C-alpha cells in the first residue's frame, strides 16, 4: 500500500513526464492575456531543464508578462507555436529593466583559463587542451582599442578577441585571432553544446517603456548564450512608443557563443529618439532589435521586419561588437551595423534599408545579389576610424542612394581626419571589387557629375600640406567591372581626388 501512495505522489509531481513535454499551464499559467504568467513560465522551464524535456506553449493562448525579477532559463527545445506573449514594459520597474525574459543557456558553465599567457595574431594552436570544444574570450585590460571619436566619444575598450578552439587547442582559422596579446589579463572558456537546440514560433508583443531617453538599456527579450542554436518562425512586434523612451539591448541578443541561426523571423525597427552624447552634443539613439556581442558564425536567414526598411523614423535592426563571420542571407532589414569590429561578413540575396551597411573590421566583406538603399553601398564607420584591413567584394547588386532621394551616392563611405588615435592603425580595404552593379541614380541633384567610388573622407586633406598624425592606409586597387548608372553618368573617383590619388582604378566592360 505504501508503494502505491509513493507512485501516485511521483506522478503528481511530474505530471507530464510520460507525455514527454512540459506545458506552461501545468505550472499555473492562465494564458488569458491579463493574468501575469511570468512566474509560471519560469517554473515550467526549470522543470523542463531538470528532466531534459522540451517545452510547448498552447496554441491560441496569450501569455501576459508584466513585472518580474526572474529569467526563464531555456536549456531544452521550445515550441511557442502561435501563442502570443505580451511583454508589458509600460510601467516597468527600473530594477527589472536589466533582466531578460528568456535566456538560452549552455549545459556546462563558463570557466577561467589562467594558463593562457600570450597569443599571436593568426596563431594556429594555443598550446592547451580542453575536454570539449570551447569559445575563448581573451582580454588584455592594459591595452585599449576602439577609442571612439565624435559625439559618443569614449576612452576605448580593453583589447578583446574571441576564438573557437577544439579539444587539442587548434584554432578555427575561419575565425582567426586578430590581435597580438603580449599579456592576457583574463580568459573565459565557454564550452560548446554539440547538440542543436531549436526554439520555434511565438508572437512576442512588446509594449514599450516610456522612461527618459538615456543610455539606460533595457533587456526584456531573449538572450542567447549557448552555442549551436536555431531560432525559427518567431515574430516580434512593438507598440506604445511615444515621444521618448529608453533603448533596449535587442529583443534577440546573442552573447559569447557560436553557430547561431535566426531564420524565418520577423523583427521590428524601434523609433529613433534623441539624447545628449558623451561629448555633450545632441545625438540620435535607438534600439537594435537584434544584437550580437562576442559571437562567431551568426546567420540571419530569410528575416524581415514589420516596418518599412526605408522609413527614417525607425532605428536600424542589427548592431554588433567583437564578432566574426556575420551573415545576412535572404533578408530585408533596415541596417547591418558592426561597431567594434567584425572579422568577415557576408550579405547576400538581401535588401538593406535606409541605414544601409555600416562596418569596421578585418578579412573579407562580401556583398552579392542584394539591393542597398543607404547613403553608400558600404559605409566605414568614422567614429571607429573607417578601418577595414582586408578586401571588399561587391557583385550582382543594385545601389539606390538614400532610397531614391535627390543625392550623390558613393560606393564606399567614411571619414578619417588622421588626428585621432583609435587604438590601432587604420586601413581602407586593400582591394575593392565592384562587379555587375547597377547604380540607380535617376533622381539626382542639379549639376550632377555622377556617383563616386569614395566619399570625401577628409575635406581638409586636399594637398601635400596636410599631415596625418596617424597615417591612413588607403586602398591600393579598385576593379570596376560592368558597373552601370541609370543616369548614364560615369563613375568618378571622389570629390577628393587628392586623398585617393594613388588608388589604381581598373575598368572592364563585357
Order of alpha helices (4+ residues) and beta strands (2+ residues): alpha-beta-beta-alpha-beta-beta-beta-beta-beta-beta-beta-beta-beta-beta-beta-beta-beta-beta-beta-beta-beta-beta-beta-beta-beta-beta-beta-beta-beta-beta-beta-beta-beta-beta-beta-beta-beta-beta-beta-beta
